[in-house]
Amino acid sequence: MNSIIFQCREIIRQDMEEWVTSKMWPLSCYAYYKDVPCIDGFTDISTHELRWEAYQAIASGNTANYVQRVDELGQRQMEMKKQFSSITADDVQSMVRVATTC
């Protein structure tokens, strides 16, 4: 089990590093393996959803709140990515335990 935990940890670390340095969409959810649920805390918002929210903000004359919300979402995602870049084996073990009991 320990080797699986360490493999998962490395996968997560590499994924976070690639996500931060690439041009991948920043507001996606994340799962460390294809058959497990997304990790809580990552926000999954598509470009279409953001565009719709922008149109709504423009129509209501409330673009400042929209811009603030998008900035906050981006900052939150970046914080999550940084947190998972230095994830511990214990954290991974907890995630694996939760994913396998669902």
C-alpha positions in Angstrom: 0.0 0.0 0.0 2.9 2.4 0.8 4.2 2.2 -2.8 0.7 3.1 -4.1 0.5 6.1 -1.8 3.9 7.3 -2.9 3.0 6.8 -6.6 -0.2 8.7 -6.1 1.7 11.5 -4.3 4.1 11.8 -7.2 1.3 11.8 -9.7 -0.4 14.6 -7.9 2.7 16.6 -7.5 3.6 16.3 -11.2 0.0 17.1 -12.3 0.0 20.2 -10.1 3.3 21.4 -11.5 2.2 20.8 -15.1 -1.1 22.5 -14.4 0.5 25.6 -13.0 3.2 25.9 -15.8 1.0 24.9 -18.8 -1.9 26.6 -20.5 -4.4 24.2 -19.2 -7.8 25.7 -18.2 -7.2 26.9 -14.6 -10.8 26.5 -13.3 -11.1 22.7 -13.5 -11.7 20.0 -11.0 -8.9 17.5 -10.4 -8.8 13.8 -9.8 -5.5 11.9 -9.4 -6.9 8.9 -11.3 -9.6 8.5 -13.9 -11.9 6.3 -11.8 -11.9 8.4 -8.6 -14.0 11.4 -7.8 -12.7 14.9 -8.1 -10.9 16.3 -5.0 -13.1 18.6 -2.9 -12.1 22.2 -3.1 -11.2 22.5 -6.8 -13.8 24.6 -8.6 -15.0 23.3 -12.0 -16.2 26.2 -14.1 -16.2 26.2 -17.9 -15.4 29.1 -20.2 -19.1 29.1 -21.3 -20.3 29.4 -17.7 -17.9 32.3 -17.1 -19.0 34.0 -20.3 -22.7 33.6 -19.3 -21.9 35.2 -15.9 -20.1 38.0 -17.7 -23.1 38.7 -19.9 -25.3 38.7 -16.8 -23.0 41.1 -15.0 -22.9 43.4 -17.9 -26.7 43.3 -18.2 -27.1 44.1 -14.6 -24.4 46.8 -14.5 -22.5 44.8 -11.9 -19.2 44.0 -13.6 -17.0 44.8 -10.6 -18.5 41.9 -8.6 -18.0 39.6 -11.6 -14.3 40.6 -11.9 -13.8 40.2 -8.2 -15.4 36.7 -8.2 -13.3 35.5 -11.1 -10.1 36.9 -9.4 -11.1 35.1 -6.2 -11.8 31.8 -8.0 -8.4 32.0 -9.8 -6.6 32.7 -6.5 -8.4 29.9 -4.7 -7.5 27.4 -7.5 -3.9 28.6 -7.4 -3.8 28.1 -3.6 -5.2 24.6 -4.0 -2.6 23.7 -6.6 0.2 25.0 -4.4 -1.2 23.0 -1.5 -1.4 19.8 -3.5 2.1 20.4 -4.9 3.5 19.7 -1.5 0.9 17.0 -0.4 2.0 14.6 2.2 1.8 10.8 2.1 -0.7 10.9 5.0 -3.0 13.3 3.0 -2.8 11.0 0.0 -3.5 7.9 2.1 -6.7 9.7 3.4 -7.8 10.5 -0.1 -7.2 7.0 -1.3 -9.1 5.6 1.7 -12.1 7.8 0.9 -12.0 7.1 -2.8 -11.9 3.3 -2.3 -14.8 3.4 0.3 -17.2 5.3 -2.0 
